[in-house]
Amino acid sequence: MNPILALDFGRARIGAAISDELQLMAHPLETIPANEQASSRVAEIVREKKVDHVVAGLPKQLNGQIGVAATEVLQFVEKLRAILPCHVVTWDERLTTAAAHRALRDAGKKTRHTRGYVDQVAAQMILQSYLDWRAAIATRKNDR
């Protein structure tokens, strides 16, 4: 199997994480500047890593509604879908950045030293929840 790539979008940075080839574990990959070259860099990663598909974190509001941030992500997802040779799916990522900050703080990392890394950890959390969901679906199908 080929790995899955996940993206955590922000106005300044996009965190990227990638799965192992068994699609079981998520690992931080890199932080991409959120600029005009961001979609090109994602396309490079997809090509270099032979990515199966991309999971884009969709920051819904706590009530489940699509707000400004989610609308911006959906616009970027459409841009990616136009240039990537693989599927791009969205995944609810409410509170993953806050959880990533908390995880890094609990690991003894200072906030000012983790600014670029927190986006990768958030992407890793998005991807791991997606991988776990897929594994649970596969298990249910096998139990029938």
N, CA, C and O atoms as a GROMACS GRO file, in nm:
protein
  576
    1MET      N    1   0.084  -0.119   0.000
    1MET     CA    2   0.000   0.000   0.000
    1MET      C    3   0.088   0.125   0.000
    1MET      O    4   0.201   0.123   0.049
    2ASN      N    5   0.035   0.229  -0.054
    2ASN     CA    6   0.106   0.357  -0.052
    2ASN      C    7   0.061   0.438   0.069
    2ASN      O    8  -0.049   0.417   0.119
    3PRO      N    9   0.145   0.530   0.116
    3PRO     CA   10   0.108   0.609   0.233
    3PRO      C   11  -0.003   0.709   0.205
    3PRO      O   12  -0.032   0.742   0.090
    4ILE      N   13  -0.062   0.757   0.312
    4ILE     CA   14  -0.165   0.860   0.307
    4ILE      C   15  -0.103   0.988   0.364
    4ILE      O   16  -0.032   0.983   0.464
    5LEU      N   17  -0.130   1.100   0.302
    5LEU     CA   18  -0.081   1.230   0.347
    5LEU      C   19  -0.194   1.306   0.413
    5LEU      O   20  -0.307   1.305   0.363
    6ALA      N   21  -0.166   1.372   0.524
    6ALA     CA   22  -0.267   1.458   0.588
    6ALA      C   23  -0.213   1.599   0.599
    6ALA      O   24  -0.093   1.621   0.613
    7LEU      N   25  -0.305   1.696   0.591
    7LEU     CA   26  -0.269   1.837   0.597
    7LEU      C   27  -0.352   1.907   0.703
    7LEU      O   28  -0.473   1.888   0.712
    8ASP      N   29  -0.284   1.989   0.784
    8ASP     CA   30  -0.351   2.076   0.881
    8ASP      C   31  -0.328   2.219   0.833
    8ASP      O   32  -0.216   2.270   0.839
    9PHE      N   33  -0.434   2.283   0.786
    9PHE     CA   34  -0.423   2.415   0.725
    9PHE      C   35  -0.427   2.526   0.828
    9PHE      O   36  -0.504   2.523   0.923
   10GLY      N   37  -0.341   2.624   0.806
   10GLY     CA   38  -0.343   2.746   0.883
   10GLY      C   39  -0.316   2.862   0.789
   10GLY      O   40  -0.273   2.842   0.675
   11ARG      N   41  -0.340   2.983   0.836
   11ARG     CA   42  -0.316   3.099   0.749
   11ARG      C   43  -0.168   3.122   0.723
   11ARG      O   44  -0.132   3.175   0.618
   12ALA      N   45  -0.082   3.084   0.817
   12ALA     CA   46   0.062   3.105   0.801
   12ALA      C   47   0.135   2.978   0.758
   12ALA      O   48   0.229   2.984   0.679
   13ARG      N   49   0.090   2.863   0.811
   13ARG     CA   50   0.160   2.737   0.786
   13ARG      C   51   0.062   2.623   0.764
   13ARG      O   52  -0.052   2.626   0.811
   14ILE      N   53   0.109   2.522   0.690
   14ILE     CA   54   0.032   2.400   0.669
   14ILE      C   55   0.117   2.285   0.723
   14ILE      O   56   0.227   2.261   0.676
   15GLY      N   57   0.064   2.216   0.822
   15GLY     CA   58   0.134   2.100   0.875
   15GLY      C   59   0.106   1.979   0.788
   15GLY      O   60  -0.006   1.961   0.740
   16ALA      N   61   0.207   1.897   0.768
   16ALA     CA   62   0.191   1.775   0.688
   16ALA      C   63   0.236   1.656   0.771
   16ALA      O   64   0.336   1.661   0.843
   17ALA      N   65   0.160   1.548   0.758
   17ALA     CA   66   0.195   1.421   0.823
   17ALA      C   67   0.170   1.311   0.722
   17ALA      O   68   0.090   1.326   0.630
   18ILE      N   69   0.240   1.200   0.740
   18ILE     CA   70   0.227   1.089   0.645
   18ILE      C   71   0.216   0.958   0.722
   18ILE      O   72   0.271   0.943   0.830
   19SER      N   73   0.144   0.865   0.663
   19SER     CA   74   0.129   0.733   0.726
   19SER      C   75   0.244   0.643   0.684
   19SER      O   76   0.318   0.673   0.590
   20ASP      N   77   0.258   0.534   0.756
   20ASP     CA   78   0.349   0.430   0.710
   20ASP      C   79   0.283   0.359   0.591
   20ASP      O   80   0.168   0.388   0.558
   21GLU      N   81   0.355   0.269   0.528
   21GLU     CA   82   0.302   0.203   0.409
   21GLU      C   83   0.188   0.106   0.441
   21GLU      O   84   0.112   0.069   0.352
   22LEU      N   85   0.176   0.065   0.566
   22LEU     CA   86   0.065  -0.021   0.605
   22LEU      C   87  -0.060   0.061   0.637
   22LEU      O   88  -0.167   0.005   0.662
   23GLN      N   89  -0.046   0.191   0.637
   23GLN     CA   90  -0.156   0.285   0.666
   23GLN      C   91  -0.213   0.262   0.806
   23GLN      O   92  -0.334   0.265   0.827
   24LEU      N   93  -0.120   0.240   0.902
   24LEU     CA   94  -0.160   0.218   1.041
   24LEU      C   95  -0.117   0.330   1.134
   24LEU      O   96  -0.189   0.364   1.228
   25MET      N   97   0.000   0.388   1.109
   25MET     CA   98   0.058   0.488   1.199
   25MET      C   99   0.087   0.618   1.124
   25MET      O  100   0.133   0.617   1.010
   26ALA      N  101   0.059   0.730   1.190
   26ALA     CA  102   0.085   0.862   1.132
   26ALA      C  103   0.213   0.919   1.191
   26ALA      O  104   0.243   0.901   1.310
   27HIS      N  105   0.289   0.988   1.107
   27HIS     CA  106   0.415   1.048   1.149
   27HIS      C  107   0.423   1.192   1.098
   27HIS      O  108   0.382   1.219   0.985
   28PRO      N  109   0.474   1.286   1.179
   28PRO     CA  110   0.493   1.422   1.130
   28PRO      C  111   0.586   1.422   1.010
   28PRO      O  112   0.680   1.342   1.004
   29LEU      N  113   0.562   1.510   0.914
   29LEU     CA  114   0.645   1.514   0.794
   29LEU      C  115   0.717   1.648   0.778
   29LEU      O  116   0.840   1.653   0.782
   30GLU      N  117   0.641   1.755   0.761
   30GLU     CA  118   0.704   1.887   0.743
   30GLU      C  119   0.601   1.996   0.761
   30GLU      O  120   0.480   1.971   0.766
   31THR      N  121   0.650   2.119   0.770
   31THR     CA  122   0.565   2.236   0.776
   31THR      C  123   0.586   2.314   0.647
   31THR      O  124   0.699   2.345   0.609
   32ILE      N  125   0.476   2.344   0.580
   32ILE     CA  126   0.479   2.413   0.450
   32ILE      C  127   0.429   2.555   0.471
   32ILE      O  128   0.323   2.575   0.529
   33PRO      N  129   0.504   2.655   0.423
   33PRO     CA  130   0.451   2.792   0.432
   33PRO      C  131   0.321   2.803   0.353
   33PRO      O  132   0.311   2.752   0.241
   34ALA      N  133   0.222   2.869   0.411
   34ALA     CA  134   0.092   2.887   0.345
   34ALA      C  135   0.101   3.007   0.252
   34ALA      O  136   0.055   3.117   0.284
   35ASN      N  137   0.160   2.982   0.136
   35ASN     CA  138   0.176   3.090   0.037
   35ASN      C  139   0.138   3.036  -0.101
   35ASN      O  140   0.078   2.929  -0.112
   36GLU      N  141   0.172   3.110  -0.205
   36GLU     CA  142   0.135   3.072  -0.342
   36GLU      C  143   0.195   2.939  -0.386
   36GLU      O  144   0.140   2.873  -0.474
   37GLN      N  145   0.305   2.898  -0.325
   37GLN     CA  146   0.370   2.773  -0.363
   37GLN      C  147   0.321   2.651  -0.284
   37GLN      O  148   0.367   2.540  -0.308
   38ALA      N  149   0.229   2.671  -0.192
   38ALA     CA  150   0.186   2.562  -0.104
   38ALA      C  151   0.128   2.444  -0.182
   38ALA      O  152   0.163   2.329  -0.155
   39SER      N  153   0.041   2.471  -0.278
   39SER     CA  154  -0.020   2.360  -0.353
   39SER      C  155   0.085   2.287  -0.436
   39SER      O  156   0.077   2.166  -0.452
   40SER      N  157   0.184   2.359  -0.488
   40SER     CA  158   0.293   2.294  -0.563
   40SER      C  159   0.375   2.204  -0.472
   40SER      O  160   0.415   2.095  -0.514
   41ARG      N  161   0.401   2.248  -0.349
   41ARG     CA  162   0.478   2.166  -0.256
   41ARG      C  163   0.401   2.039  -0.218
   41ARG      O  164   0.459   1.931  -0.208
   42VAL      N  165   0.270   2.053  -0.198
   42VAL     CA  166   0.188   1.935  -0.169
   42VAL      C  167   0.195   1.838  -0.287
   42VAL      O  168   0.208   1.717  -0.267
   43ALA      N  169   0.186   1.890  -0.408
   43ALA     CA  170   0.194   1.804  -0.527
   43ALA      C  171   0.329   1.733  -0.534
   43ALA      O  172   0.335   1.616  -0.573
   44GLU      N  173   0.437   1.802  -0.498
   44GLU     CA  174   0.571   1.740  -0.496
   44GLU      C  175   0.574   1.624  -0.397
   44GLU      O  176   0.625   1.517  -0.428
   45ILE      N  177   0.519   1.647  -0.277
   45ILE     CA  178   0.519   1.542  -0.174
   45ILE      C  179   0.439   1.422  -0.223
   45ILE      O  180   0.483   1.308  -0.208
   46VAL      N  181   0.323   1.447  -0.282
   46VAL     CA  182   0.239   1.339  -0.333
   46VAL      C  183   0.316   1.256  -0.435
   46VAL      O  184   0.312   1.133  -0.432
   47ARG      N  185   0.388   1.323  -0.524
   47ARG     CA  186   0.465   1.254  -0.627
   47ARG      C  187   0.584   1.180  -0.565
   47ARG      O  188   0.605   1.062  -0.594
   48GLU      N  189   0.663   1.249  -0.481
   48GLU     CA  190   0.783   1.189  -0.422
   48GLU      C  191   0.751   1.068  -0.335
   48GLU      O  192   0.821   0.967  -0.340
   49LYS      N  193   0.646   1.078  -0.255
   49LYS     CA  194   0.611   0.973  -0.160
   49LYS      C  195   0.512   0.872  -0.216
   49LYS      O  196   0.476   0.776  -0.148
   50LYS      N  197   0.468   0.894  -0.341
   50LYS     CA  198   0.370   0.804  -0.405
   50LYS      C  199   0.246   0.788  -0.317
   50LYS      O  200   0.204   0.676  -0.285
   51VAL      N  201   0.190   0.900  -0.278
   51VAL     CA  202   0.078   0.906  -0.184
   51VAL      C  203  -0.048   0.847  -0.247
   51VAL      O  204  -0.081   0.876  -0.362
   52ASP      N  205  -0.117   0.765  -0.170
   52ASP     CA  206  -0.243   0.704  -0.213
   52ASP      C  207  -0.354   0.809  -0.222
   52ASP      O  208  -0.422   0.819  -0.324
   53HIS      N  209  -0.372   0.886  -0.115
   53HIS     CA  210  -0.468   0.996  -0.116
   53HIS      C  211  -0.432   1.096  -0.005
   53HIS      O  212  -0.350   1.068   0.082
   54VAL      N  213  -0.496   1.211  -0.011
   54VAL     CA  214  -0.468   1.320   0.082
   54VAL      C  215  -0.590   1.342   0.171
   54VAL      O  216  -0.703   1.341   0.124
   55VAL      N  217  -0.565   1.360   0.300
   55VAL     CA  218  -0.670   1.391   0.397
   55VAL      C  219  -0.647   1.535   0.443
   55VAL      O  220  -0.545   1.566   0.504
   56ALA      N  221  -0.742   1.621   0.414
   56ALA     CA  222  -0.733   1.762   0.452
   56ALA      C  223  -0.819   1.786   0.575
   56ALA      O  224  -0.940   1.762   0.574
   57GLY      N  225  -0.757   1.835   0.681
   57GLY     CA  226  -0.832   1.867   0.802
   57GLY      C  227  -0.929   1.981   0.777
   57GLY      O  228  -0.889   2.086   0.726
   58LEU      N  229  -1.054   1.962   0.813
   58LEU     CA  230  -1.158   2.063   0.793
   58LEU      C  231  -1.198   2.118   0.930
   58LEU      O  232  -1.262   2.048   1.010
   59PRO      N  233  -1.159   2.244   0.958
   59PRO     CA  234  -1.184   2.301   1.091
   59PRO      C  235  -1.326   2.352   1.108
   59PRO      O  236  -1.352   2.472   1.103
   60LYS      N  237  -1.418   2.259   1.129
   60LYS     CA  238  -1.558   2.298   1.152
   60LYS      C  239  -1.568   2.371   1.286
   60LYS      O  240  -1.484   2.354   1.375
   61GLN      N  241  -1.671   2.451   1.299
   61GLN     CA  242  -1.698   2.517   1.426
   61GLN      C  243  -1.747   2.411   1.524
   61GLN      O  244  -1.787   2.302   1.483
   62LEU      N  245  -1.746   2.442   1.653
   62LEU     CA  246  -1.786   2.344   1.754
   62LEU      C  247  -1.929   2.295   1.734
   62LEU      O  248  -1.962   2.183   1.774
   63ASN      N  249  -2.013   2.377   1.673
   63ASN     CA  250  -2.152   2.336   1.648
   63ASN      C  251  -2.165   2.257   1.517
   63ASN      O  252  -2.276   2.221   1.478
   64GLY      N  253  -2.053   2.231   1.449
   64GLY     CA  254  -2.054   2.152   1.326
   64GLY      C  255  -2.070   2.233   1.199
   64GLY      O  256  -2.063   2.178   1.089
   65GLN      N  257  -2.090   2.363   1.212
   65GLN     CA  258  -2.109   2.450   1.096
   65GLN      C  259  -1.976   2.479   1.026
   65GLN      O  260  -1.869   2.468   1.086
   66ILE      N  261  -1.985   2.517   0.900
   66ILE     CA  262  -1.868   2.557   0.822
   66ILE      C  263  -1.851   2.707   0.839
   66ILE      O  264  -1.940   2.785   0.804
   67GLY      N  265  -1.738   2.748   0.892
   67GLY     CA  266  -1.709   2.890   0.912
   67GLY      C  267  -1.609   2.940   0.810
   67GLY      O  268  -1.586   2.877   0.707
   68VAL      N  269  -1.549   3.054   0.839
   68VAL     CA  270  -1.454   3.118   0.749
   68VAL      C  271  -1.332   3.029   0.726
   68VAL      O  272  -1.291   3.008   0.612
   69ALA      N  273  -1.274   2.976   0.833
   69ALA     CA  274  -1.154   2.893   0.820
   69ALA      C  275  -1.181   2.768   0.737
   69ALA      O  276  -1.101   2.731   0.651
   70ALA      N  277  -1.295   2.704   0.761
   70ALA     CA  278  -1.329   2.583   0.685
   70ALA      C  279  -1.355   2.617   0.538
   70ALA      O  280  -1.320   2.539   0.449
   71THR      N  281  -1.414   2.732   0.513
   71THR     CA  282  -1.438   2.775   0.374
   71THR      C  283  -1.304   2.794   0.301
   71THR      O  284  -1.291   2.756   0.185
   72GLU      N  285  -1.206   2.852   0.370
   72GLU     CA  286  -1.073   2.870   0.310
   72GLU      C  287  -1.009   2.734   0.281
   72GLU      O  288  -0.945   2.716   0.177
   73VAL      N  289  -1.025   2.640   0.371
   73VAL     CA  290  -0.970   2.506   0.350
   73VAL      C  291  -1.038   2.442   0.229
   73VAL      O  292  -0.970   2.382   0.145
   74LEU      N  293  -1.168   2.453   0.220
   74LEU     CA  294  -1.241   2.392   0.107
   74LEU      C  295  -1.196   2.452  -0.026
   74LEU      O  296  -1.191   2.381  -0.126
   75GLN      N  297  -1.165   2.581  -0.029
   75GLN     CA  298  -1.114   2.644  -0.150
   75GLN      C  299  -0.977   2.585  -0.187
   75GLN      O  300  -0.951   2.558  -0.304
   76PHE      N  301  -0.890   2.566  -0.087
   76PHE     CA  302  -0.758   2.507  -0.113
   76PHE      C  303  -0.773   2.362  -0.157
   76PHE      O  304  -0.700   2.316  -0.246
   77VAL      N  305  -0.866   2.289  -0.097
   77VAL     CA  306  -0.891   2.149  -0.136
   77VAL      C  307  -0.931   2.142  -0.283
   77VAL      O  308  -0.886   2.053  -0.355
   78GLU      N  309  -1.016   2.234  -0.328
   78GLU     CA  310  -1.055   2.235  -0.470
   78GLU      C  311  -0.935   2.260  -0.560
   78GLU      O  312  -0.924   2.200  -0.667
   79LYS      N  313  -0.846   2.347  -0.518
   79LYS     CA  314  -0.723   2.373  -0.594
   79LYS      C  315  -0.638   2.246  -0.600
   79LYS      O  316  -0.583   2.212  -0.706
   80LEU      N  317  -0.627   2.175  -0.487
   80LEU     CA  318  -0.550   2.050  -0.486
   80LEU      C  319  -0.613   1.944  -0.575
   80LEU      O  320  -0.543   1.875  -0.648
   81ARG      N  321  -0.745   1.932  -0.568
   81ARG     CA  322  -0.814   1.832  -0.651
   81ARG      C  323  -0.788   1.854  -0.799
   81ARG      O  324  -0.787   1.758  -0.877
   82ALA      N  325  -0.769   1.978  -0.838
   82ALA     CA  326  -0.744   2.010  -0.979
   82ALA      C  327  -0.604   1.972  -1.025
   82ALA      O  328  -0.582   1.951  -1.144
   83ILE      N  329  -0.508   1.962  -0.930
   83ILE     CA  330  -0.369   1.938  -0.972
   83ILE      C  331  -0.312   1.803  -0.927
   83ILE      O  332  -0.208   1.760  -0.977
   84LEU      N  333  -0.379   1.736  -0.833
   84LEU     CA  334  -0.323   1.611  -0.781
   84LEU      C  335  -0.376   1.490  -0.857
   84LEU      O  336  -0.491   1.489  -0.903
   85PRO      N  337  -0.293   1.387  -0.870
   85PRO     CA  338  -0.336   1.264  -0.939
   85PRO      C  339  -0.409   1.166  -0.848
   85PRO      O  340  -0.439   1.054  -0.888
   86CYS      N  341  -0.439   1.210  -0.724
   86CYS     CA  342  -0.505   1.121  -0.628
   86CYS      C  343  -0.625   1.193  -0.565
   86CYS      O  344  -0.643   1.314  -0.584
   87HIS      N  345  -0.704   1.117  -0.492
   87HIS     CA  346  -0.821   1.174  -0.425
   87HIS      C  347  -0.777   1.264  -0.309
   87HIS      O  348  -0.673   1.243  -0.248
   88VAL      N  349  -0.859   1.365  -0.282
   88VAL     CA  350  -0.842   1.451  -0.166
   88VAL      C  351  -0.973   1.446  -0.089
   88VAL      O  352  -1.079   1.479  -0.144
   89VAL      N  353  -0.967   1.404   0.037
   89VAL     CA  354  -1.086   1.397   0.121
   89VAL      C  355  -1.070   1.494   0.237
   89VAL      O  356  -0.958   1.529   0.275
   90THR      N  357  -1.182   1.536   0.293
   90THR     CA  358  -1.176   1.621   0.412
   90THR      C  359  -1.211   1.538   0.534
   90THR      O  360  -1.281   1.438   0.527
   91TRP      N  361  -1.158   1.583   0.648
   91TRP     CA  362  -1.178   1.512   0.773
   91TRP      C  363  -1.197   1.614   0.884
   91TRP      O  364  -1.118   1.708   0.896
   92ASP      N  365  -1.300   1.598   0.964
   92ASP     CA  366  -1.329   1.690   1.074
   92ASP      C  367  -1.210   1.695   1.168
   92ASP      O  368  -1.166   1.592   1.221
   93GLU      N  369  -1.157   1.814   1.190
   93GLU     CA  370  -1.037   1.827   1.273
   93GLU      C  371  -1.056   1.927   1.386
   93GLU      O  372  -0.961   1.993   1.428
   94ARG      N  373  -1.177   1.939   1.436
   94ARG     CA  374  -1.203   2.032   1.547
   94ARG      C  375  -1.107   2.007   1.662
   94ARG      O  376  -1.091   1.895   1.710
   95LEU      N  377  -1.043   2.114   1.707
   95LEU     CA  378  -0.959   2.117   1.826
   95LEU      C  379  -0.827   2.042   1.815
   95LEU      O  380  -0.760   2.023   1.917
   96THR      N  381  -0.785   1.998   1.696
   96THR     CA  382  -0.658   1.925   1.688
   96THR      C  383  -0.538   2.015   1.715
   96THR      O  384  -0.441   1.969   1.774
   97THR      N  385  -0.542   2.141   1.674
   97THR     CA  386  -0.429   2.229   1.700
   97THR      C  387  -0.415   2.252   1.851
   97THR      O  388  -0.304   2.252   1.903
   98ALA      N  389  -0.526   2.271   1.919
   98ALA     CA  390  -0.521   2.286   2.065
   98ALA      C  391  -0.467   2.158   2.130
   98ALA      O  392  -0.388   2.164   2.224
   99ALA      N  393  -0.509   2.043   2.080
   99ALA     CA  394  -0.461   1.915   2.134
   99ALA      C  395  -0.312   1.898   2.106
   99ALA      O  396  -0.239   1.845   2.190
  100ALA      N  397  -0.266   1.943   1.990
  100ALA     CA  398  -0.124   1.935   1.956
  100ALA      C  399  -0.041   2.023   2.049
  100ALA      O  400   0.064   1.982   2.096
  101HIS      N  401  -0.089   2.145   2.075
  101HIS     CA  402  -0.020   2.234   2.170
  101HIS      C  403  -0.011   2.167   2.308
  101HIS      O  404   0.094   2.170   2.372
  102ARG      N  405  -0.122   2.109   2.352
  102ARG     CA  406  -0.126   2.044   2.482
  102ARG      C  407  -0.029   1.926   2.488
  102ARG      O  408   0.042   1.908   2.587
  103ALA      N  409  -0.026   1.844   2.382
  103ALA     CA  410   0.063   1.728   2.378
  103ALA      C  411   0.210   1.771   2.384
  103ALA      O  412   0.291   1.710   2.454
  104LEU      N  413   0.243   1.875   2.309
  104LEU     CA  414   0.381   1.923   2.310
  104LEU      C  415   0.417   1.983   2.446
  104LEU      O  416   0.528   1.963   2.496
  105ARG      N  417   0.324   2.058   2.505
  105ARG     CA  418   0.347   2.116   2.637
  105ARG      C  419   0.365   2.005   2.740
  105ARG      O  420   0.453   2.013   2.826
  106ASP      N  421   0.281   1.901   2.732
  106ASP     CA  422   0.292   1.789   2.825
  106ASP      C  423   0.423   1.713   2.808
  106ASP      O  424   0.472   1.650   2.901
  107ALA      N  425   0.480   1.721   2.688
  107ALA     CA  426   0.609   1.656   2.661
  107ALA      C  427   0.726   1.745   2.703
  107ALA      O  428   0.842   1.710   2.683
  108GLY      N  429   0.695   1.862   2.762
  108GLY     CA  430   0.800   1.950   2.812
  108GLY      C  431   0.855   2.046   2.708
  108GLY      O  432   0.960   2.108   2.731
  109LYS      N  433   0.788   2.061   2.596
  109LYS     CA  434   0.834   2.152   2.490
  109LYS      C  435   0.779   2.292   2.516
  109LYS      O  436   0.662   2.308   2.551
  110LYS      N  437   0.863   2.392   2.498
  110LYS     CA  438   0.822   2.532   2.514
  110LYS      C  439   0.749   2.577   2.388
  110LYS      O  440   0.787   2.541   2.277
  111THR      N  441   0.645   2.657   2.406
  111THR     CA  442   0.562   2.702   2.294
  111THR      C  443   0.644   2.773   2.187
  111THR      O  444   0.624   2.749   2.068
  112ARG      N  445   0.736   2.859   2.227
  112ARG     CA  446   0.812   2.935   2.127
  112ARG      C  447   0.904   2.845   2.044
  112ARG      O  448   0.943   2.882   1.934
  113HIS      N  449   0.939   2.728   2.096
  113HIS     CA  450   1.025   2.636   2.023
  113HIS      C  451   0.947   2.539   1.935
  113HIS      O  452   1.006   2.465   1.856
  114THR      N  453   0.815   2.538   1.947
  114THR     CA  454   0.735   2.440   1.875
  114THR      C  455   0.648   2.501   1.767
  114THR      O  456   0.566   2.431   1.706
  115ARG      N  457   0.663   2.630   1.741
  115ARG     CA  458   0.572   2.700   1.649
  115ARG      C  459   0.558   2.626   1.515
  115ARG      O  460   0.446   2.605   1.470
  116GLY      N  461   0.667   2.588   1.450
  116GLY     CA  462   0.660   2.520   1.322
  116GLY      C  463   0.620   2.374   1.335
  116GLY      O  464   0.560   2.317   1.244
  117TYR      N  465   0.653   2.314   1.447
  117TYR     CA  466   0.630   2.172   1.466
  117TYR      C  467   0.486   2.141   1.506
  117TYR      O  468   0.436   2.032   1.476
  118VAL      N  469   0.419   2.234   1.573
  118VAL     CA  470   0.283   2.209   1.621
  118VAL      C  471   0.189   2.178   1.506
  118VAL      O  472   0.096   2.099   1.522
  119ASP      N  473   0.210   2.239   1.389
  119ASP     CA  474   0.125   2.213   1.273
  119ASP      C  475   0.144   2.071   1.222
  119ASP      O  476   0.048   2.007   1.178
  120GLN      N  477   0.266   2.020   1.230
  120GLN     CA  478   0.292   1.881   1.190
  120GLN      C  479   0.224   1.784   1.288
  120GLN      O  480   0.168   1.682   1.247
  121VAL      N  481   0.231   1.817   1.416
  121VAL     CA  482   0.168   1.731   1.517
  121VAL      C  483   0.016   1.732   1.500
  121VAL      O  484  -0.048   1.628   1.514
  122ALA      N  485  -0.041   1.848   1.470
  122ALA     CA  486  -0.186   1.856   1.445
  122ALA      C  487  -0.222   1.770   1.323
  122ALA      O  488  -0.322   1.699   1.325
  123ALA      N  489  -0.141   1.777   1.217
  123ALA     CA  490  -0.165   1.695   1.098
  123ALA      C  491  -0.153   1.546   1.134
  123ALA      O  492  -0.229   1.463   1.084
  124GLN      N  493  -0.057   1.514   1.219
  124GLN     CA  494  -0.040   1.375   1.263
  124GLN      C  495  -0.164   1.328   1.338
  124GLN      O  496  -0.208   1.214   1.320
  125MET      N  497  -0.222   1.414   1.422
  125MET     CA  498  -0.343   1.378   1.496
  125MET      C  499  -0.462   1.360   1.403
  125MET      O  500  -0.543   1.269   1.421
  126ILE      N  501  -0.474   1.446   1.304
  126ILE     CA  502  -0.579   1.434   1.203
  126ILE      C  503  -0.567   1.299   1.133
  126ILE      O  504  -0.664   1.225   1.121
  127LEU      N  505  -0.446   1.270   1.088
  127LEU     CA  506  -0.423   1.147   1.013
  127LEU      C  507  -0.445   1.024   1.100
  127LEU      O  508  -0.505   0.926   1.054
  128GLN      N  509  -0.397   1.026   1.224
  128GLN     CA  510  -0.414   0.908   1.309
  128GLN      C  511  -0.561   0.881   1.337
  128GLN      O  512  -0.603   0.765   1.340
  129SER      N  513  -0.641   0.986   1.356
  129SER     CA  514  -0.784   0.963   1.380
  129SER      C  515  -0.850   0.906   1.254
  129SER      O  516  -0.939   0.821   1.263
  130TYR      N  517  -0.808   0.954   1.137
  130TYR     CA  518  -0.860   0.901   1.011
  130TYR      C  519  -0.820   0.754   0.992
  130TYR      O  520  -0.903   0.672   0.953
  131LEU      N  521  -0.693   0.722   1.020
  131LEU     CA  522  -0.646   0.583   1.007
  131LEU      C  523  -0.720   0.491   1.104
  131LEU      O  524  -0.758   0.380   1.068
  132ASP      N  525  -0.740   0.538   1.226
  132ASP     CA  526  -0.811   0.457   1.326
  132ASP      C  527  -0.955   0.433   1.282
  132ASP      O  528  -1.007   0.322   1.299
  133TRP      N  529  -1.019   0.534   1.226
  133TRP     CA  530  -1.156   0.520   1.177
  133TRP      C  531  -1.162   0.415   1.065
  133TRP      O  532  -1.250   0.329   1.064
  134ARG      N  533  -1.067   0.423   0.972
  134ARG     CA  534  -1.063   0.325   0.861
  134ARG      C  535  -1.044   0.184   0.915
  134ARG      O  536  -1.107   0.090   0.868
  135ALA      N  537  -0.955   0.169   1.014
  135ALA     CA  538  -0.930   0.037   1.072
  135ALA      C  539  -1.056  -0.015   1.142
  135ALA      O  540  -1.085  -0.134   1.133
  136ALA      N  541  -1.130   0.073   1.210
  136ALA     CA  542  -1.253   0.031   1.277
  136ALA      C  543  -1.358  -0.014   1.176
  136ALA      O  544  -1.429  -0.112   1.199
  137ILE      N  545  -1.369   0.057   1.065
  137ILE     CA  546  -1.463   0.019   0.959
  137ILE      C  547  -1.426  -0.118   0.902
  137ILE      O  548  -1.512  -0.204   0.882
  138ALA      N  549  -1.297  -0.139   0.876
  138ALA     CA  550  -1.251  -0.267   0.822
  138ALA      C  551  -1.278  -0.380   0.920
  138ALA      O  552  -1.315  -0.489   0.878
  139THR      N  553  -1.260  -0.355   1.048
  139THR     CA  554  -1.284  -0.458   1.150
  139THR      C  555  -1.432  -0.495   1.153
  139THR      O  556  -1.467  -0.612   1.162
  140ARG      N  557  -1.519  -0.393   1.146
  140ARG     CA  558  -1.663  -0.420   1.148
  140ARG      C  559  -1.704  -0.504   1.026
  140ARG      O  560  -1.787  -0.594   1.037
  141LYS      N  561  -1.646  -0.474   0.910
  141LYS     CA  562  -1.679  -0.549   0.789
  141LYS      C  563  -1.634  -0.695   0.803
  141LYS      O  564  -1.705  -0.786   0.760
  142ASN      N  565  -1.518  -0.716   0.863
  142ASN     CA  566  -1.466  -0.851   0.882
  142ASN      C  567  -1.543  -0.930   0.986
  142ASN      O  568  -1.542  -1.053   0.982
  143ASP      N  569  -1.610  -0.862   1.079
  143ASP     CA  570  -1.685  -0.929   1.184
  143ASP      C  571  -1.822  -0.978   1.136
  143ASP      O  572  -1.889  -1.053   1.207
  144ARG      N  573  -1.863  -0.936   1.019
  144ARG     CA  574  -1.996  -0.975   0.969
  144ARG      C  575  -1.999  -1.116   0.920
  144ARG      O  576  -2.104  -1.164   0.875
   0.00000   0.00000   0.00000
